[in-house]
């Protein structure tokens, strides 16, 4: 039978989405405009067809669900309106409920973080605000909008920029083609939800990074507010203004948002300002075809305070590194992204998506030298999903191809007291990646899916040096040798897994997966024999876990072990945190990820109030594996235990209040020799606010209320000592407040 979009809205309410959000999905059509028919298919569940099989993930939403989630969530009353592959609004972009249904067809640790989890109760200034309660994700602020991000120990040797996790905006790469990336372009207020694919579970995006992938997804006109605005202010000169609008007009819909943000910074020389904007416009060519255009633009200016010694970080955390001030270290980015995505529903069983993107990016980055980089990236993708019966069993087959190429005009000048000096190096760096993947889920039993997958990656890294001397005379060294070079990588990554829907609110999963990561130009620089022969980083992951929810609690649990060959790692020590990259022989990353929430008390003072505990715990055991130099030492750069928890009293009127904590109970190492540690810490915070899903919400949040001095993140070295400047101090006591309006 068929049901209206109202049924989808009803399902969304049971899932904990706000009334305003569901209204946006079901009532954005003006009365006097005819839309192409948009229906949600609902068929009586039959084990033989995946297309009609109710998806467990409609019930087991993310452990990072919002504080404003209704207290009474009944799984037994949840309608079967939404299943995998269905669309209640846009064909090209699933809403939060639909995205959750689809991502949890993955037999591994994945998560959808709704914007309701963080937008109304934090300043939403960095990705830490958005991802704080996702277990397995270590995300720490450094300065301004910059953040240290590691998933399952990815990129531990890189505390500057990004490597080891692929970031996307609506499927458009934030990383450059060689894998490099920055966080300053991400505006958490612009997105409806965030998809997190841990490790090799990022098959859809090529599974070609150790940490996986994160996709930030904007609203469309079908689920956006007609108008919204927010103002946030806080400590260290923080000021932010954001506004947005969306709607549906006939066959077209749109969403547009913009943000201005400025801060003086907690530390010296950490002031910054950013202007960001994003938009998408969709057009329904027919009931089965939709195309959507995307625009993203950013202008970010940020000073860099730099890493300092352990003693300096803990005794004078506001001070910047002296050389950063002397040479006026900065990271300034200008970016424009254009993209298109088109979805075609060929029939009830088969959907095809295809699209293309172009990125123009300028990095003006005075540090030890003045980096003047101009990036041009482009690519495309196609993805087909076919769900049908095979021999009386449900089967879901996915095929996809991703192409991403880029060119970097790389110039480096002398930095003379913060002014651009003479040209010191120049090269043209070209990267090209093509990945092809297939995945099949065969339901041997009505609730047990057997998953097999295979991904092939071809990657090329080529540098053409444009700044070198003529061949020197015999016996005379060349001050500027030709550092040109080229490497190609062909990598095959298989996957097998199982997905068991134990009951409508409980899943069990397990998988064995391979992943591969080609080096960026930061690792493969061609400046020496060692730097020219960096091998791809390979990992085999064994993973088992479960996720689900009941009326009064939910959980997300995974245990994994990665056996890694050729992990990228620092070779040399230094006082700036920089290092020469090499391949380690064998290393192990293993751990436990536990997230969830529970109603500890219900209806204690009034009907439907509750005391809600939200928590995420990550256990990391990252170590060398019988290394000839370091034996079984711990790998540096990440804490062994990381806890994030909050306890909120939630009144049915929308009022909430409660404390929270961030706890690193053990110091962790900053060097491979395990000779220099950070410091254990516990940060106490609290928040109070109002959010009833209506037109006005507000919050006040206090962070590090005891004003503890601590180290938020660290670079790493082979062997470090007290003089090693590797550490980033965390922020002191801070208060933030904000108001949002929407209609």
C-alpha positions as CSV (number, residue, x, y, z in Angstrom):
1,X,0.0,0.0,0.0
2,X,1.0,3.6,-0.2
3,X,1.1,6.2,2.5
4,X,1.6,10.0,2.5
5,X,4.7,11.9,3.7
6,X,2.8,12.3,7.0
7,X,3.7,8.7,7.9
8,X,7.4,9.6,7.4
9,X,6.9,12.6,9.7
10,X,5.3,10.3,12.3
11,X,8.3,7.9,12.1
12,X,10.6,10.8,12.6
13,X,8.8,11.9,15.7
14,X,9.2,8.5,17.2
15,X,12.9,8.6,16.3
16,X,13.4,11.7,18.4
17,X,13.4,14.4,15.7
18,X,11.8,17.7,16.6
19,X,8.3,18.8,15.6
20,X,9.8,21.7,13.6
21,X,12.0,19.3,11.6
22,X,9.2,16.9,10.7
23,X,6.9,19.9,9.8
24,X,9.7,21.0,7.4
25,X,9.6,17.6,5.8
26,X,5.9,17.5,5.4
27,X,4.5,21.0,5.0
28,X,7.0,23.0,2.9
29,X,4.8,22.8,-0.2
30,X,2.7,25.9,-0.8
31,X,-1.0,25.3,-1.3
32,X,-1.1,26.8,-4.8
33,X,1.9,25.0,-6.3
34,X,1.7,21.5,-7.8
35,X,4.7,19.3,-7.0
36,X,5.6,16.1,-8.8
37,X,4.2,13.2,-6.7
38,X,6.4,12.4,-3.7
39,X,5.3,9.2,-2.0
40,X,6.8,6.9,0.6
41,X,6.4,3.3,-0.3
42,X,5.1,1.0,2.5
43,X,4.7,-2.6,1.7
44,X,3.9,-5.3,4.2
45,X,7.2,-6.7,5.3
46,X,8.3,-9.9,3.5
47,X,11.6,-11.5,4.1
48,X,12.1,-12.2,0.5
49,X,12.6,-8.6,-0.5
50,X,15.0,-6.1,1.0
51,X,13.2,-3.2,-0.5
52,X,10.2,-4.0,1.6
53,X,12.1,-5.4,4.6
54,X,11.8,-2.9,7.6
55,X,15.2,-1.5,8.4
56,X,16.2,-2.0,12.0
57,X,18.2,1.2,11.8
58,X,14.9,3.2,11.7
59,X,14.8,2.4,15.4
60,X,18.5,2.2,16.4
61,X,19.5,5.8,15.9
62,X,22.9,7.3,16.8
63,X,24.1,7.3,20.4
64,X,24.7,11.0,19.9
65,X,21.0,11.8,19.9
66,X,19.9,15.2,21.1
67,X,19.2,16.3,24.6
68,X,15.7,17.4,23.5
69,X,14.7,13.9,22.4
70,X,11.2,13.0,23.7
71,X,11.2,10.9,26.8
72,X,8.7,8.3,25.6
73,X,9.9,6.5,22.5
74,X,8.0,3.4,21.8
75,X,9.6,0.9,19.4
76,X,6.5,-1.2,19.3
77,X,4.4,1.7,18.0
78,X,6.9,2.8,15.4
79,X,5.4,2.7,11.9
80,X,7.1,0.8,9.1
81,X,6.9,3.8,6.7
82,X,10.6,4.2,6.2
83,X,12.9,1.5,4.7
84,X,16.3,1.4,3.2
85,X,16.4,3.4,0.0
86,X,13.2,5.3,0.5
87,X,12.9,9.1,0.1
88,X,10.2,11.2,1.7
89,X,11.5,14.5,0.2
90,X,14.6,14.9,-1.9
91,X,15.7,12.0,-4.1
92,X,19.3,13.0,-4.0
93,X,19.7,13.6,-0.2
94,X,18.1,11.4,2.4
95,X,16.8,13.1,5.6
96,X,18.3,12.2,9.0
97,X,15.9,9.2,9.5
98,X,16.5,7.8,6.0
99,X,20.3,8.3,6.3
100,X,20.3,6.4,9.6
101,X,18.3,3.6,8.0
102,X,20.9,3.3,5.2
103,X,24.1,3.7,7.1
104,X,23.1,1.0,9.5
105,X,23.1,-1.6,6.8
106,X,26.9,-1.5,7.3
107,X,28.2,-4.5,9.2
108,X,30.6,-2.3,11.3
109,X,30.9,0.8,13.4
110,X,29.1,3.7,11.7
111,X,27.1,6.6,13.1
112,X,24.7,9.4,12.0
113,X,25.0,12.5,14.3
114,X,21.9,14.7,14.0
115,X,22.3,18.4,14.2
116,X,19.8,18.2,17.1
117,X,22.7,16.7,19.1
118,X,24.7,19.9,19.2
119,X,23.3,23.0,17.4
120,X,21.0,24.3,20.0
121,X,23.2,23.6,23.1
122,X,26.7,24.5,22.0
123,X,28.4,27.3,20.0
124,X,28.8,24.8,17.2
125,X,32.1,26.4,16.3
126,X,34.3,23.4,15.6
127,X,33.9,19.7,14.7
128,X,34.6,18.9,18.4
129,X,31.2,20.4,19.3
130,X,29.6,18.0,16.8
131,X,31.6,14.8,17.3
132,X,32.3,14.9,21.0
133,X,30.0,11.9,21.8
134,X,31.1,9.6,19.0
135,X,33.2,6.8,20.6
136,X,36.4,6.0,18.7
137,X,36.8,9.6,17.5
138,X,39.5,11.6,19.2
139,X,38.8,15.2,18.4
140,X,40.6,18.1,20.2
141,X,40.8,21.8,19.7
142,X,44.2,23.4,18.9
143,X,43.6,27.0,18.1
144,X,40.8,28.9,16.3
145,X,38.9,26.5,14.1
146,X,41.7,24.0,13.8
147,X,41.3,20.6,15.4
148,X,43.3,17.4,16.0
149,X,41.2,14.6,14.5
150,X,42.0,10.9,14.8
151,X,39.7,7.9,14.3
152,X,41.1,4.6,15.6
153,X,44.6,6.0,15.8
154,X,44.7,7.5,12.3
155,X,47.2,10.2,11.5
156,X,48.9,10.1,14.9
157,X,52.1,11.5,13.4
158,X,50.3,14.5,11.9
159,X,49.3,17.1,14.4
160,X,49.1,19.7,11.6
161,X,46.5,19.9,8.8
162,X,44.9,16.5,8.3
163,X,45.7,13.0,7.1
164,X,44.2,9.6,7.7
165,X,40.5,10.6,7.5
166,X,38.6,11.6,4.4
167,X,36.3,14.5,4.9
168,X,33.4,15.4,2.6
169,X,30.8,18.1,2.3
170,X,27.7,16.5,0.8
171,X,30.0,14.0,-0.9
172,X,32.4,16.7,-2.2
173,X,35.9,16.1,-0.9
174,X,37.4,18.5,1.6
175,X,40.7,16.7,1.4
176,X,42.9,17.4,-1.6
177,X,43.5,14.6,-4.1
178,X,46.7,13.5,-2.3
179,X,44.9,13.2,1.1
180,X,45.8,16.5,2.7
181,X,43.1,18.5,4.4
182,X,42.0,21.3,6.8
183,X,39.2,21.7,9.3
184,X,38.7,25.5,9.1
185,X,36.3,25.2,6.1
186,X,33.8,23.2,8.2
187,X,30.9,25.1,9.6
188,X,28.9,22.7,11.9
189,X,25.8,25.0,11.8
190,X,25.4,24.4,8.1
191,X,24.6,20.7,8.3
192,X,21.5,18.6,8.9
193,X,23.5,15.5,10.0
194,X,27.0,14.1,9.9
195,X,27.8,10.5,8.7
196,X,30.8,8.9,10.4
197,X,32.3,5.8,8.8
198,X,35.1,4.3,11.0
199,X,38.0,2.7,9.4
200,X,37.4,0.3,6.5
201,X,33.7,0.7,6.9
202,X,34.0,3.7,4.6
203,X,33.7,1.5,1.5
204,X,31.3,3.9,-0.2
205,X,34.1,6.6,-0.2
206,X,36.8,4.2,-1.3
207,X,37.9,2.9,2.1
208,X,41.4,4.3,1.3
209,X,42.3,5.8,4.7
210,X,43.1,4.3,8.0
211,X,40.5,6.3,9.9
212,X,37.6,6.1,7.5
213,X,35.4,9.0,6.3
214,X,33.1,11.7,7.6
215,X,30.5,13.3,5.4
216,X,28.8,16.5,6.4
217,X,25.3,16.8,4.9
218,X,23.4,20.0,4.4
219,X,19.6,20.2,4.6
220,X,17.6,20.5,1.4
221,X,14.5,22.6,0.9
222,X,12.4,19.7,2.0
223,X,13.7,19.5,5.6
224,X,15.1,23.1,6.1
225,X,13.5,25.9,8.1
226,X,12.0,28.7,6.0
227,X,14.3,31.0,7.9
228,X,16.7,30.7,10.7
229,X,19.3,32.8,12.5
230,X,21.6,32.4,15.5
231,X,23.9,34.6,17.5
232,X,26.6,33.2,19.8
233,X,29.1,35.0,22.0
234,X,31.6,33.8,24.5
235,X,35.0,33.9,26.2
236,X,38.2,34.9,24.4
237,X,36.4,37.3,22.2
238,X,34.3,34.7,20.5
239,X,31.5,36.1,18.3
240,X,29.4,34.3,15.7
241,X,26.4,35.1,13.5
242,X,24.7,32.5,11.2
243,X,21.6,32.6,9.1
244,X,19.9,30.3,6.6
245,X,16.8,29.7,4.6
246,X,15.2,26.9,2.7
247,X,12.0,25.9,0.9
248,X,10.2,24.2,-1.9
249,X,8.7,25.9,-4.9
250,X,7.0,23.6,-7.4
251,X,9.6,21.1,-8.7
252,X,12.5,23.2,-7.3
253,X,13.8,23.4,-3.7
254,X,16.7,25.3,-2.2
255,X,18.8,25.8,1.0
256,X,21.3,28.6,1.6
257,X,23.3,29.4,4.8
258,X,26.1,31.8,5.7
259,X,28.2,32.3,8.9
260,X,30.6,35.0,10.1
261,X,32.8,34.0,13.1
262,X,35.6,35.8,14.9
263,X,37.6,35.2,18.0
264,X,40.6,36.7,19.8
265,X,41.7,33.3,21.0
266,X,42.7,31.9,24.4
267,X,46.4,32.0,23.6
268,X,48.6,34.8,22.3
269,X,48.7,35.0,18.5
270,X,45.6,32.9,18.0
271,X,43.1,35.4,16.7
272,X,41.1,34.6,13.6
273,X,38.1,35.5,11.4
274,X,36.1,33.4,8.9
275,X,33.2,33.9,6.5
276,X,31.6,30.7,5.1
277,X,28.7,30.1,2.9
278,X,26.9,27.0,1.4
279,X,23.9,26.5,-0.8
280,X,22.2,23.7,-2.7
281,X,19.4,23.9,-5.3
282,X,17.5,20.8,-6.4
283,X,15.1,20.3,-9.3
284,X,12.7,17.4,-9.7
285,X,12.8,16.6,-13.4
286,X,10.2,13.9,-12.8
287,X,8.9,11.8,-10.0
288,X,11.9,9.5,-10.5
289,X,14.7,11.9,-11.4
290,X,16.2,14.8,-9.4
291,X,19.3,16.9,-9.9
292,X,21.0,19.0,-7.3
293,X,23.7,21.8,-7.6
294,X,26.0,22.7,-4.7
295,X,28.1,25.8,-3.9
296,X,30.4,26.2,-1.0
297,X,32.8,29.1,-0.4
298,X,35.1,30.0,2.5
299,X,37.4,32.8,3.5
300,X,39.4,32.0,6.6
301,X,42.2,34.0,8.2
302,X,43.9,32.5,11.3
303,X,47.0,33.2,13.3
304,X,48.9,30.2,14.7
305,X,50.3,30.2,18.3
306,X,52.3,27.1,17.8
307,X,53.5,24.1,19.8
308,X,55.5,24.6,23.0
309,X,57.4,22.5,25.5
310,X,55.6,20.5,28.1
311,X,56.7,22.9,30.9
312,X,55.6,25.9,29.0
313,X,52.2,24.3,28.1
314,X,51.5,23.6,31.8
315,X,53.0,26.7,33.4
316,X,52.1,29.5,30.9
317,X,49.4,28.0,28.6
318,X,48.4,31.4,27.1
319,X,51.8,32.1,25.7
320,X,52.6,31.5,22.0
321,X,55.8,30.1,20.7
322,X,58.3,32.9,20.3
323,X,59.1,32.2,16.6
324,X,55.4,32.1,15.7
325,X,55.1,35.7,16.9
326,X,58.4,36.8,15.3
327,X,57.5,35.4,11.9
328,X,53.7,35.9,12.2
329,X,52.7,32.3,11.6
330,X,49.3,32.2,9.8
331,X,47.0,29.8,7.9
332,X,44.7,31.6,5.5
333,X,42.4,29.7,3.2
334,X,40.1,30.7,0.3
335,X,38.0,28.0,-1.2
336,X,35.2,27.7,-3.8
337,X,33.5,24.3,-4.4
338,X,31.0,23.5,-7.1
339,X,29.2,20.2,-7.6
340,X,26.2,18.4,-9.0
341,X,24.5,15.2,-8.0
342,X,21.7,13.5,-9.9
343,X,19.6,10.6,-8.7
344,X,17.6,8.4,-11.1
345,X,15.1,5.8,-9.8
346,X,15.1,3.3,-12.7
347,X,12.4,1.1,-11.1
348,X,11.2,0.0,-7.7
349,X,14.5,-2.0,-7.2
350,X,17.2,0.1,-8.8
351,X,18.6,3.6,-8.2
352,X,21.6,5.3,-9.9
353,X,23.4,8.3,-8.6
354,X,26.1,10.2,-10.5
355,X,27.8,13.6,-10.2
356,X,30.9,15.7,-10.5
357,X,32.7,18.4,-8.5
358,X,35.3,21.1,-8.9
359,X,37.4,22.8,-6.1
360,X,39.5,25.9,-6.3
361,X,41.5,26.4,-3.2
362,X,44.2,29.0,-2.2
363,X,46.4,28.5,0.9
364,X,48.5,31.4,2.1
365,X,50.5,30.0,4.9
366,X,53.5,31.8,6.4
367,X,55.3,29.5,8.8
368,X,59.0,28.5,8.9
369,X,58.7,29.4,5.2
370,X,56.0,31.3,3.4
371,X,53.8,28.6,1.7
372,X,51.9,29.9,-1.3
373,X,49.8,27.0,-2.6
374,X,47.1,27.0,-5.2
375,X,45.0,23.8,-5.6
376,X,42.7,22.8,-8.5
377,X,40.8,19.6,-7.8
378,X,38.1,17.9,-9.8
379,X,36.4,14.5,-10.0
380,X,33.2,12.6,-10.4
381,X,31.4,9.5,-9.1
382,X,28.7,7.0,-10.0
383,X,26.9,4.7,-7.6
384,X,24.2,2.1,-8.4
385,X,22.0,0.3,-5.8
386,X,19.9,-2.7,-6.8
387,X,17.6,-4.4,-4.2
388,X,15.7,-7.5,-5.3
389,X,15.0,-11.1,-4.6
390,X,17.4,-13.8,-5.5
391,X,16.1,-17.3,-5.1
392,X,13.5,-16.2,-2.6
393,X,16.0,-14.2,-0.5
394,X,16.5,-10.5,-0.2
395,X,19.6,-9.2,-1.8
396,X,21.2,-5.7,-2.0
397,X,24.0,-5.0,-4.5
398,X,26.0,-1.8,-4.7
399,X,28.5,-0.7,-7.4
400,X,30.4,2.5,-7.5
401,X,33.3,4.4,-9.1
402,X,35.0,7.5,-7.6
403,X,37.5,9.6,-9.5
404,X,39.5,12.4,-7.9
405,X,42.4,14.3,-9.5
406,X,44.2,17.4,-8.4
407,X,47.0,19.8,-9.2
408,X,49.0,21.8,-6.7
409,X,51.0,24.8,-7.7
410,X,53.5,24.7,-4.9
411,X,55.7,27.7,-4.2
412,X,57.6,28.3,-1.0
413,X,59.3,31.6,-0.1
414,X,61.5,32.8,2.7
415,X,59.6,34.1,5.7
416,X,61.4,37.2,6.8
417,X,59.7,38.6,9.9
418,X,56.3,37.9,8.6
419,X,57.0,39.2,5.1
420,X,57.3,37.1,1.9
421,X,61.0,36.9,0.8
422,X,62.8,35.2,-2.0
423,X,61.5,32.1,-3.7
424,X,63.1,28.9,-2.2
425,X,61.3,26.1,-4.0
426,X,58.6,25.6,-6.7
427,X,57.0,22.5,-8.0
428,X,53.8,21.2,-9.7
429,X,52.3,18.4,-7.7
430,X,49.7,16.1,-9.4
431,X,47.6,13.5,-7.7
432,X,45.1,11.1,-9.3
433,X,42.9,8.5,-7.6
434,X,40.3,6.1,-9.1
435,X,38.5,3.6,-6.9
436,X,36.0,1.0,-7.8
437,X,34.0,-0.8,-5.3
438,X,31.3,-3.5,-5.1
439,X,29.3,-4.6,-2.1
440,X,26.6,-7.3,-1.8
441,X,24.3,-8.1,1.1
442,X,22.6,-11.5,0.8
443,X,19.9,-12.3,3.4
444,X,20.5,-16.0,4.0
445,X,17.8,-15.7,6.7
446,X,15.1,-13.0,6.9
447,X,17.1,-11.1,9.5
448,X,20.7,-12.2,8.8
449,X,22.6,-10.5,6.0
450,X,25.9,-11.8,4.7
451,X,28.0,-8.9,3.3
452,X,30.9,-9.2,0.9
453,X,32.8,-6.3,-0.7
454,X,35.8,-5.5,-2.8
455,X,37.5,-2.2,-3.5
456,X,40.3,-1.4,-5.9
457,X,42.3,1.8,-5.7
458,X,44.7,3.2,-8.2
459,X,46.7,6.2,-7.0
460,X,49.4,8.3,-8.6
461,X,51.6,10.9,-7.0
462,X,53.9,13.0,-9.3
463,X,56.0,16.0,-8.5
464,X,57.7,18.2,-11.2
465,X,60.3,20.3,-9.6
466,X,60.6,23.8,-11.2
467,X,63.3,25.1,-9.0
468,X,66.7,23.4,-9.4
469,X,70.2,24.2,-10.5
470,X,71.9,23.0,-13.7
471,X,73.9,19.8,-13.2
472,X,76.8,20.7,-11.0
473,X,80.5,20.4,-11.9
474,X,82.3,17.3,-10.7
475,X,82.8,17.3,-7.0
476,X,80.6,20.4,-6.4
477,X,77.3,19.7,-4.5
478,X,74.1,21.0,-6.0
479,X,72.3,23.3,-3.6
480,X,69.0,22.8,-5.4
481,X,68.8,19.3,-6.8
482,X,65.9,18.2,-9.0
483,X,63.3,16.7,-6.6
484,X,61.0,15.5,-9.3
485,X,59.5,12.0,-9.0
486,X,56.5,9.8,-9.6
487,X,54.9,6.8,-7.7
488,X,51.9,4.8,-8.4
489,X,49.9,2.5,-6.1
490,X,47.5,-0.3,-7.0
491,X,45.7,-1.6,-4.0
492,X,43.0,-4.2,-3.5
493,X,40.9,-4.3,-0.3
494,X,38.3,-7.1,0.3
495,X,35.7,-7.2,3.0
496,X,33.4,-9.9,4.5
497,X,30.8,-9.3,7.2
498,X,27.6,-10.3,8.9
499,X,24.6,-8.1,9.9
500,X,22.0,-9.7,12.2
501,X,18.8,-7.8,13.1
502,X,18.2,-9.5,16.4
503,X,14.9,-7.7,16.9
504,X,13.5,-4.4,15.5
505,X,15.6,-2.4,17.9
506,X,18.8,-4.4,18.1
507,X,21.6,-5.2,15.7
508,X,24.7,-7.4,15.9
509,X,27.5,-7.0,13.3
510,X,31.0,-8.3,12.6
511,X,33.5,-8.0,9.7
512,X,37.0,-8.6,8.5
513,X,38.1,-5.8,6.2
514,X,41.2,-4.5,4.4
515,X,42.0,-0.9,3.8
516,X,44.8,1.0,2.1
517,X,46.1,4.6,2.2
518,X,48.4,6.1,-0.3
519,X,50.8,8.7,1.0
520,X,50.2,12.4,0.6
521,X,53.0,14.7,-0.6
522,X,53.7,15.4,3.0
523,X,55.0,11.8,3.2
524,X,56.1,11.2,-0.3
525,X,58.2,14.3,-1.0
526,X,60.9,12.9,-3.4
527,X,63.5,15.0,-1.6
528,X,65.6,11.9,-0.7
529,X,65.7,8.2,-1.4
530,X,63.8,7.4,1.8
531,X,61.1,10.1,1.1
532,X,60.7,8.8,-2.5
533,X,60.0,5.2,-1.5
534,X,57.1,5.5,1.0
535,X,54.8,2.5,0.6
536,X,51.1,2.6,1.0
537,X,49.8,2.1,4.5
538,X,47.8,-1.2,4.7
539,X,45.5,-2.5,7.5
540,X,43.5,-5.6,8.2
541,X,40.7,-5.0,10.6
542,X,38.7,-7.5,12.7
543,X,35.6,-6.0,14.2
544,X,32.6,-7.1,16.2
545,X,29.8,-5.0,17.8
546,X,26.2,-4.3,18.5
547,X,23.9,-1.2,18.5
548,X,20.3,-0.6,19.4
549,X,17.8,1.1,21.5
550,X,15.0,0.6,23.9
551,X,12.5,3.0,25.3
552,X,14.8,4.2,28.1
553,X,18.3,3.5,26.8
554,X,20.4,3.0,23.7
555,X,23.9,1.7,23.0
556,X,26.6,1.6,20.4
557,X,29.5,-0.9,21.1
558,X,32.4,-2.2,19.0
559,X,35.6,-4.0,19.6
560,X,38.3,-4.0,16.9
561,X,41.8,-4.9,16.1
562,X,43.9,-3.5,13.2
563,X,47.0,-5.3,12.0
564,X,48.9,-2.5,10.1
565,X,51.8,-2.8,7.7
566,X,53.8,0.3,6.7
567,X,52.2,2.7,9.1
568,X,53.3,6.3,8.4
569,X,55.4,7.5,11.3
570,X,58.0,10.2,12.3
571,X,61.6,9.3,12.0
572,X,63.4,12.3,13.5
573,X,62.9,14.4,16.6
574,X,62.8,18.2,16.6
575,X,61.7,21.2,18.5
576,X,59.0,22.2,16.1
577,X,57.0,18.9,15.8
578,X,58.0,18.4,12.2
579,X,59.6,15.2,11.1
580,X,60.6,13.0,8.2
581,X,58.0,10.3,7.4
582,X,58.9,6.7,7.1
583,X,57.1,3.4,7.0
584,X,57.1,1.4,10.2
585,X,57.2,-2.4,9.8
586,X,54.2,-3.7,11.8
587,X,52.0,-2.0,14.3
588,X,48.7,-2.8,16.1
589,X,45.7,-0.6,16.7
590,X,43.0,-2.2,18.8
591,X,40.4,-0.8,21.1
592,X,36.9,-0.7,22.5
593,X,34.2,1.9,21.6
594,X,31.2,2.3,23.8
595,X,28.6,5.0,23.5
596,X,25.0,5.4,24.6
597,X,22.5,7.0,26.8
598,X,20.0,6.0,29.5
599,X,17.1,7.6,31.4
600,X,18.1,7.2,35.1
601,X,14.9,8.8,36.4
602,X,11.6,9.4,34.7
603,X,8.6,11.6,35.8
604,X,10.4,12.4,39.0
605,X,8.9,15.9,39.4
606,X,6.4,16.2,36.5
607,X,5.0,13.8,33.9
608,X,7.6,13.0,31.1
609,X,10.6,14.7,32.7
610,X,13.7,12.7,33.0
611,X,17.4,12.6,34.1
612,X,19.3,11.5,31.0
613,X,22.9,10.2,31.0
614,X,24.8,10.5,27.7
615,X,28.3,9.1,27.5
616,X,31.1,7.9,25.2
617,X,34.1,5.9,26.2
618,X,37.1,5.0,24.0
619,X,39.9,2.6,24.9
620,X,42.9,2.8,22.7
621,X,45.7,0.2,22.6
622,X,48.1,1.4,19.8
623,X,51.6,-0.1,19.8
624,X,54.6,-1.3,17.9
625,X,54.6,-5.0,17.1
626,X,58.0,-6.5,18.0
627,X,59.8,-3.5,16.4
628,X,63.6,-4.0,16.3
629,X,64.1,-0.6,18.0
630,X,61.0,0.1,20.1
631,X,59.8,-3.5,20.8
632,X,56.1,-3.3,21.9
633,X,56.2,0.3,23.0
634,X,53.0,2.3,22.8
635,X,52.5,4.5,19.8
636,X,52.5,8.2,20.7
637,X,49.9,10.8,20.1
638,X,46.6,9.5,21.6
639,X,45.3,8.8,25.1
640,X,44.7,5.2,26.2
641,X,41.3,6.1,27.8
642,X,39.0,8.9,26.8
643,X,35.7,9.6,28.5
644,X,33.0,12.2,27.6
645,X,29.8,12.2,29.6
646,X,26.9,14.5,30.6
647,X,24.0,14.2,32.9
648,X,21.0,16.4,32.0
649,X,17.7,17.0,33.7
650,X,15.2,17.5,30.9
651,X,11.8,19.0,31.5
652,X,9.0,18.4,29.0
653,X,8.7,22.1,28.5
654,X,12.1,22.1,26.8
655,X,14.2,23.3,29.7
656,X,17.4,21.3,30.4
657,X,20.3,21.7,32.8
658,X,23.2,19.6,34.0
659,X,27.0,19.0,34.3
660,X,29.4,17.3,31.9
661,X,33.0,16.0,32.0
662,X,35.9,15.3,29.7
663,X,38.3,12.9,31.3
664,X,41.7,11.5,30.2
665,X,42.7,9.5,33.3
666,X,46.2,8.6,32.1
667,X,48.9,10.7,30.4
668,X,50.0,9.5,27.0
669,X,53.3,9.5,25.3
670,X,54.6,12.1,22.8
671,X,57.5,10.0,21.4
672,X,58.1,6.5,20.2
673,X,60.7,5.9,22.8
674,X,58.0,6.4,25.5
675,X,60.2,8.9,27.3
676,X,58.0,12.0,27.4
677,X,54.3,12.1,28.5
678,X,51.5,14.6,28.5
679,X,49.3,15.0,31.6
680,X,46.1,13.3,32.9
681,X,43.2,15.7,33.2
682,X,39.5,16.1,33.9
683,X,37.5,19.0,32.7
684,X,34.2,19.9,34.3
685,X,31.5,21.7,32.5
686,X,27.8,22.5,32.7
687,X,25.0,23.8,30.5
688,X,21.5,25.2,30.9
689,X,19.1,25.9,28.1
690,X,15.7,25.8,26.5
691,X,14.7,23.9,23.3
692,X,11.1,22.7,22.8
693,X,11.5,22.3,19.1
694,X,9.7,25.6,18.5
695,X,10.9,28.9,17.0
696,X,13.2,30.0,19.8
697,X,16.0,28.1,21.7
698,X,18.8,29.4,23.9
699,X,21.7,28.0,25.9
700,X,24.5,29.0,28.3
701,X,27.5,26.6,28.5
702,X,30.5,26.6,30.8
703,X,33.6,24.8,29.9
704,X,36.6,23.8,32.1
705,X,35.0,25.5,35.0
706,X,37.8,24.7,37.4
707,X,40.3,26.4,35.0
708,X,42.5,23.3,34.8
709,X,45.8,23.7,32.9
710,X,46.1,20.7,30.5
711,X,47.5,19.6,27.2
712,X,44.8,19.1,24.5
713,X,47.0,17.5,21.8
714,X,50.6,16.8,20.9
715,X,52.8,16.3,17.9
716,X,55.1,13.3,18.1
717,X,58.7,12.5,17.7
718,X,61.0,9.5,17.7
719,X,62.8,10.6,20.9
720,X,61.8,13.7,22.8
721,X,63.0,15.5,25.9
722,X,62.1,18.5,28.0
723,X,63.2,20.9,25.2
724,X,60.9,19.4,22.6
725,X,58.2,21.8,21.5
726,X,55.4,19.4,20.8
727,X,52.4,20.4,22.9
728,X,49.2,22.4,22.4
729,X,47.8,23.7,25.6
730,X,44.0,23.5,26.1
731,X,41.7,26.4,26.7
732,X,41.1,27.8,30.1
733,X,37.7,28.5,31.8
734,X,35.2,29.7,29.2
735,X,31.5,30.7,29.1
736,X,29.4,30.6,25.9
737,X,25.8,31.7,25.2
738,X,23.6,31.7,22.2
739,X,20.1,32.3,20.9
740,X,18.5,30.7,17.8
741,X,15.3,31.7,16.1
742,X,13.5,29.8,13.2
743,X,10.2,29.5,11.5
